[in-house]
Amino acid sequence: MNMARFLDALSRVPEELTIHIIMVLISLAVAIAISLPLGVLLTRPRFRKLGALVMNILNIFQAFPGMAIIALTMPVLGMGLKPAIGALVVQALLPIARNTIAGLYGVDPNTKEAAQGMGMPERKVLFEVELPLAMPVILAGIRTSAVYVVSVGTLAAYIGGGGLGDIIVAGLNMLWAEFIIVGAGFGALLAIAFDRGLSYLERKFTPPGFIVTE
């Protein structure tokens, strides 16, 4: 191992790691803003018939390779960070929407009936009973999406999006293993950090004896 190259790669980490984290957080925030309301909507009686269709569409998006989604967004969003975020949002939708639906359907009907029997309106039942009880399952979906987005986010480097993928791509172009090790290593550490952090939140929201399925 060439120590000079290794130190050079490490010197690039703070900037590229910051870009990568920003890219992941924006992608997750947009995906949550779309998937959470969508999942709630598809559990309401008026829209349940659309559930299978919408989930099939999201499954198709999920099946596309990350690079293919990025290529499809480039004609609309151009080069750089925007198409990368667009692609990551598309691929982060399914786990969050799926777990939102599963979590809400998993709420004990007797609990909802008790809340309605106390005179609580539907909106209040949703926000004060259903969503809090479904939160552990929803967070499990967000955790799955976060780890996936961190991993696929390295592909943003191929279209000028930056992030830890820039270090990996530089290593591949120059055949420098030190750059590849540093970029991939910090990418793995970032994925683990998101996974552990969201796992902690998941446990905080999980009642005793409640089993979360992803």
PEGIHU-V943674 format. One record per pair of residues at least 24 apart in sequence whose C-alpha atoms are under 7 Angstrom apart, sorted by sequence separation. I is the first residue (numbers start at 1). GAP is how many residues later the second one is. D is the distance in whole Angstrom. If there is no record, write none. Layout:
BEGIN
i=I gap=GAP d=D
i=I gap=GAP d=D
END
This chain:
BEGIN
i=104 gap=26 d=6
i=107 gap=26 d=7
i=104 gap=27 d=7
i=107 gap=27 d=7
i=61 gap=29 d=7
i=62 gap=29 d=5
i=61 gap=30 d=6
i=104 gap=30 d=5
i=103 gap=31 d=4
i=62 gap=32 d=7
i=103 gap=34 d=5
i=58 gap=35 d=7
i=59 gap=35 d=7
i=103 gap=35 d=6
i=58 gap=36 d=6
i=151 gap=36 d=7
i=100 gap=37 d=7
i=99 gap=38 d=6
i=100 gap=38 d=5
i=99 gap=39 d=5
i=150 gap=41 d=6
i=96 gap=42 d=6
i=99 gap=42 d=5
i=147 gap=44 d=5
i=96 gap=45 d=5
i=95 gap=46 d=5
i=96 gap=46 d=5
i=95 gap=47 d=7
i=147 gap=47 d=7
i=146 gap=48 d=7
i=147 gap=48 d=6
i=95 gap=49 d=7
i=95 gap=50 d=6
i=143 gap=52 d=6
i=92 gap=53 d=5
i=143 gap=55 d=6
i=92 gap=57 d=7
i=27 gap=58 d=5
i=31 gap=58 d=5
i=35 gap=58 d=6
i=39 gap=58 d=5
i=43 gap=58 d=6
i=30 gap=59 d=7
i=38 gap=59 d=7
i=139 gap=59 d=7
i=36 gap=60 d=7
i=40 gap=60 d=7
i=27 gap=61 d=6
i=28 gap=61 d=7
i=31 gap=61 d=6
i=35 gap=61 d=6
i=36 gap=61 d=6
i=39 gap=61 d=5
i=40 gap=61 d=7
i=88 gap=61 d=6
i=23 gap=62 d=6
i=27 gap=62 d=5
i=31 gap=62 d=5
i=35 gap=62 d=5
i=39 gap=62 d=5
i=140 gap=62 d=7
i=139 gap=63 d=6
i=32 gap=64 d=7
i=36 gap=64 d=6
i=136 gap=66 d=5
i=136 gap=69 d=6
i=135 gap=70 d=7
i=136 gap=70 d=5
i=84 gap=72 d=5
i=141 gap=73 d=7
i=140 gap=74 d=6
i=137 gap=75 d=6
i=136 gap=76 d=7
i=137 gap=76 d=7
i=84 gap=77 d=6
i=137 gap=77 d=7
i=80 gap=79 d=6
i=81 gap=79 d=7
i=79 gap=80 d=6
i=80 gap=80 d=5
i=81 gap=80 d=4
i=79 gap=81 d=6
i=80 gap=81 d=4
i=66 gap=86 d=6
i=67 gap=88 d=7
i=99 gap=115 d=7
i=28 gap=118 d=7
i=24 gap=125 d=6
i=24 gap=126 d=6
i=19 gap=143 d=7
i=20 gap=143 d=4
i=19 gap=144 d=5
i=20 gap=144 d=6
i=16 gap=146 d=6
i=17 gap=146 d=6
i=16 gap=147 d=4
i=17 gap=147 d=6
i=16 gap=148 d=5
i=9 gap=158 d=7
i=9 gap=170 d=5
i=6 gap=172 d=5
i=10 gap=172 d=7
i=5 gap=173 d=6
i=6 gap=173 d=7
i=9 gap=173 d=6
i=1 gap=177 d=7
END
